[in-house]
Amino acid sequence: MGRVIAVATLALLASACSRQEVGDVSLGLFTTKDIKVQSFTDPKISGVTCHISHVEANLDLADPSDMSIACRQTGPITAPMISGIDRSKNGEVIFSTSKSILFKHLKIRRIFDANNQTLMYLSYSTKESTGSYKHALSTVPLWGTDAWQAPVKAP
């Protein structure tokens, strides 16, 4: 019986850990909140890695909306990669995780700034919190990569 409980506990702990989780910082002895740090590679631009940090409230129905993001070039970025992304002003959602039972999500959206040859990564909460939609921005310039194209200047 004790072995079954131990195996069940290990299975529960393993399922709670993300393979992308690279950090887990407790906010103190008398709180159930932790700062989780996750790493992920952009699914279409494999040369970009982003790290996000966000608070997870282990015993609450909703996590706080605060988050931070930092994205960097960690490998080659090529013209075919850039040609395969959404170039609209809305960009595309490349990461999403639930932050509550009722429709609150943390999302990361990639937006391409063609004029400045820069990839922008916007992290945001889909639900208003204390009068504000929480968000953060990180950029990855294409300068020095195979994907760089000099901006065309108007005559």
C-alpha atoms as one frame of an Amber mdcrd trajectory, in Angstrom:
protein
   0.000   0.000   0.000   2.812   2.448   0.908   4.533   1.671  -2.400   1.348
   2.487  -4.356   1.030   5.846  -2.566   4.707   6.653  -3.252   4.345   5.790
  -6.962   1.134   7.828  -7.216   2.817  10.788  -5.525   5.820  10.606  -7.869
   3.521  10.394 -10.901   1.594  13.447  -9.710   4.799  15.431  -9.153   6.202
  14.404 -12.549   3.018  15.434 -14.346   3.053  18.838 -12.621   6.576  19.602
 -13.860   6.913  20.968 -17.352   9.800  19.713 -19.430  10.329  23.382 -20.229
  10.511  24.518 -16.614  14.030  25.744 -15.847  13.426  27.558 -12.558  11.127
  27.402  -9.543  11.588  30.020  -6.828   9.508  30.015  -3.651   8.213  33.404
  -2.528   8.600  32.458   1.114   7.778  30.051   3.878   4.312  31.450   4.592
   3.008  31.601   1.022   1.924  29.026  -1.538   3.111  31.178  -4.445   6.172
  30.404  -6.529   7.861  32.105  -9.453   8.085  29.656 -12.347  10.646  30.202
 -15.091  10.036  28.421 -18.369  12.070  28.186 -21.522  10.756  27.522 -25.001
  11.961  27.727 -28.578   9.874  29.626 -31.108   8.128  26.858 -33.115   8.868
  28.518 -36.494  12.090  30.382 -35.685  14.217  27.671 -34.074  17.072  30.151
 -33.565  15.062  32.070 -30.926  14.669  30.974 -27.312  12.378  32.803 -24.892
  12.319  32.646 -21.107   9.172  33.666 -19.273   8.689  34.087 -15.559   5.289
  34.150 -13.908   3.794  33.604 -10.475   1.965  30.372  -9.778  -0.372  30.269
  -6.779  -0.488  26.582  -5.890  -3.721  26.556  -3.851  -5.645  29.411  -5.534
  -8.178  29.218  -8.357  -6.300  31.870 -10.338  -2.671  32.889 -10.661  -1.546
  36.524 -10.649  -1.300  38.125 -14.090   2.230  39.510 -13.733   4.869  38.075
 -16.030   8.208  38.859 -17.625   9.734  37.740 -20.909  13.235  37.760 -22.426
  13.922  36.367 -25.900  17.344  35.975 -27.519  18.906  34.548 -30.640  20.346
  31.162 -29.687  20.882  29.710 -33.159  20.636  30.487 -36.864  17.731  32.578
 -38.146  17.202  32.190 -41.890  15.140  33.918 -44.571  12.944  30.799 -45.097
  12.074  30.848 -41.382  11.026  34.502 -41.595   9.045  33.914 -44.799   6.997
  31.243 -42.978   5.676  33.482 -40.194   2.524  35.568 -39.921   3.417  39.132
 -40.936   0.141  40.785 -39.903   0.055  43.507 -37.245  -1.568  40.974 -34.881
   1.185  38.423 -35.405   0.521  34.936 -34.080   0.213  33.235 -30.700   3.154
  30.890 -30.225   2.663  29.963 -26.551  -0.314  29.823 -24.189  -0.845  28.531
 -20.676  -3.881  28.664 -18.399  -3.685  30.974 -15.380  -7.128  30.244 -13.875
 -10.184  28.048 -14.059 -12.166  30.838 -15.739 -10.629  31.826 -19.072  -7.484
  33.665 -17.961  -4.416  32.774 -19.999  -0.842  33.904 -20.333  -0.084  34.161
 -24.038   2.975  34.987 -26.077   2.530  36.456 -29.523   5.240  36.889 -32.183
   4.952  40.086 -34.256   7.343  40.956 -37.090   8.516  44.558 -37.432   9.567
  44.553 -41.114  10.754  48.173 -41.112  13.283  47.477 -38.370  13.896  43.802
 -39.237  13.029  42.759 -35.694  10.989  39.960 -34.153   8.883  41.160 -31.228
   7.596  38.787 -28.548   4.662  40.149 -26.542   3.556  38.304 -23.393   0.176
  39.267 -21.967  -2.682  38.222 -19.728  -6.095  37.749 -21.338  -7.951  39.031
 -18.285  -7.864  42.474 -16.689  -6.155  42.616 -13.303  -6.376  45.638 -10.972
  -7.512  47.868 -13.825  -4.784  46.792 -16.237  -3.976  44.101 -18.748  -0.507
  42.962 -17.745   2.010  42.648 -20.566   5.733  42.616 -21.338   7.773  42.880
 -24.549  11.077  41.470 -25.769  12.719  41.917 -29.171  15.172  39.956 -31.307
  16.813  41.965 -34.106  17.655  40.151 -37.334  20.839  42.212 -37.802  23.777
  39.859 -38.326  21.591  36.860 -39.270  21.039  35.227 -42.677  17.476  36.625
 -42.572  18.527  40.317 -42.456  17.205  42.390 -45.353  18.163  46.047 -45.557
  15.013  48.146 -45.292  13.967  49.770 -48.549  14.002  53.548 -48.168  11.442
  55.697 -49.958  12.914  57.891 -52.735
